Amino acid sequence: KVTTTIHMKNNAFVPEVLTALPGTGITWINDDGSVHSIKMSGPNNAGFNSGDIMPGASWSYTFGSREGNYTITDANQPDMKGTILIKLEV
């Protein structure tokens, strides 16, 4: 299983855009001193809501086999946005 990480730092996703293969697990790591809560929306109502991710904590999600573009936002920081591109050819 492939796993990759996205850091939440200075109220931004690092990297802001991530391309990954279907089936990839992604871990978000909170490097900020404030609580983050990430939401994802994508094709066919695919999505999640992480709940609170405390400073220093992490949260993981594994994508299924469906390709698509997924938008990531932070419920606590409306300007904090990112994109996950799931596709067979990276």
Secondary structure, DSSP 4 states (H G I P E B T S, - for coil): --EEEEEEETTEEESSEEEE-TT-EEEEEE-SSS-B-EEEE-GGG-EEE---B-TT-EEEEE--S--EEEEEEETTEEEEEEEEEE-S--
